[in-house]
Amino acid sequence: MPDNPVIVALDYPTADAALALAGRLDPQLCRVKVGKELFTAAGPALVEALQARGFEVFLDLKFHDIPNTVAGAVRAAAGLGVWMVNVHAGGGRRMLEAAVGALAGSSRPPLLIAVTVLTSMSEEDLRETGCEEPIVERVSRYAALTADCGLDGVVCSAQEAPRLRLERGDDFCLVTPGIRLAGDSAGDQRRVLTPADAIAAGSSYLVIGRSITGADDPLAALERVHRELGTPA
Ligand SMILES: O=C(O)c1cc(=O)[nH]c(=O)n1[C@@H]1O[C@H](COP(=O)(O)O)[C@@H](O)[C@H]1O
């Protein structure tokens, strides 16, 4: 586990709202994630504003397109100086390899991570897409492809982390959303674990949104996560 495994998801509709929450957090205690809603509304300037406040940024745009397009998008993300960026493993080998290739000339490449099966999906949801494999098998297959293409790791649920740790070893990065503090509602998530259980299962990084951003005191919720984990060391 890294010293600081917590990534707070800034799922907000405006830069002002995101910066207000960031102002209540401590960049020593977490990284932040900028996703589709916030980036569409606020763009690269918001990423730069967060970095200027000392936060490392996970740009979560889950690129999923033809190889040439994804390569360009990943290169643009690297140009923003983000710490982590993601693509969908479902884009296949040539897309994943194009994403890796796009970072080849970068002086400070971000961690490149592939999304496997979204944590909002249940076994039934996956079957309905025509995939008869159990989720853990599908995730394992995507993780093997991701590793083979030279990416740094995957986004998965912490429920799949024990299997992936065994199969992919200690250096493969497991980024796990679907994290809830005990007692919090799962909402639209289907494969959920607490922070402590997720780390025990082998997660490298925990992506936590509403359990922190929806709390009356977000900094206190973040500190509660660290108390449960015994971090930072
Ligand atoms: O790539 C992601 O970050 C992601 C992948 C996934 O499978 N599931 C998932 O929830 N996420 C993101 O993680 C965050 C979870 O937010 P909360 O459910 O509020 O904790 C959201 O910003 C999602 O977009």
The ligand as an SDF file (V2000), in Angstrom:
LIG
                    3D

 24 25  0  0  0  0  0  0  0  0999 V2000
  -12.6900    5.0590  -13.0160 O   0  0  0  0  0  0  0  0  0  0  0  0
  -13.2990    5.3660  -11.9650 C   0  0  0  0  0  0  0  0  0  0  0  0
  -12.8400    6.1920  -11.1970 O   0  0  0  0  0  0  0  0  0  0  0  0
  -14.4970    4.6000  -11.6260 C   0  0  0  0  0  0  0  0  0  0  0  0
  -14.5800    3.3140  -12.1560 C   0  0  0  0  0  0  0  0  0  0  0  0
  -15.5660    2.4320  -11.6810 C   0  0  0  0  0  0  0  0  0  0  0  0
  -15.6160    1.2590  -12.0880 O   0  0  0  0  0  0  0  0  0  0  0  0
  -16.4350    2.8710  -10.7450 N   0  0  0  0  0  0  0  0  0  0  0  0
  -16.4240    4.1580  -10.2590 C   0  0  0  0  0  0  0  0  0  0  0  0
  -17.2440    4.4620   -9.3810 O   0  0  0  0  0  0  0  0  0  0  0  0
  -15.4830    5.0470  -10.7240 N   0  0  0  0  0  0  0  0  0  0  0  0
  -15.5120    6.4550  -10.2640 C   0  0  0  0  0  0  0  0  0  0  0  0
  -15.2810    6.4960   -8.8550 O   0  0  0  0  0  0  0  0  0  0  0  0
  -16.1020    7.4690   -8.2100 C   0  0  0  0  0  0  0  0  0  0  0  0
  -16.9250    6.7890   -7.1390 C   0  0  0  0  0  0  0  0  0  0  0  0
  -17.7000    7.7390   -6.4660 O   0  0  0  0  0  0  0  0  0  0  0  0
  -18.5590    7.3650   -5.1680 P   0  0  0  0  0  0  0  0  0  0  0  0
  -19.4570    6.2190   -5.5550 O   0  0  0  0  0  0  0  0  0  0  0  0
  -19.3050    8.6320   -4.8730 O   0  0  0  0  0  0  0  0  0  0  0  0
  -17.5720    6.9910   -4.0900 O   0  0  0  0  0  0  0  0  0  0  0  0
  -16.9390    8.1220   -9.3110 C   0  0  0  0  0  0  0  0  0  0  0  0
  -16.3130    9.3530   -9.6410 O   0  0  0  0  0  0  0  0  0  0  0  0
  -16.8640    7.1730  -10.4880 C   0  0  0  0  0  0  0  0  0  0  0  0
  -16.8610    7.8550  -11.7300 O   0  0  0  0  0  0  0  0  0  0  0  0
  1  2  2  0
  2  3  1  0
  2  4  1  0
  4  5  2  0
  4 11  1  0
  5  6  1  0
  6  7  2  0
  6  8  1  0
  8  9  1  0
  9 10  2  0
  9 11  1  0
 11 12  1  0
 12 13  1  0
 12 23  1  0
 13 14  1  0
 14 15  1  0
 14 21  1  0
 15 16  1  0
 16 17  1  0
 17 18  2  0
 17 19  1  0
 17 20  1  0
 21 22  1  0
 21 23  1  0
 23 24  1  0
M  END
$$$$
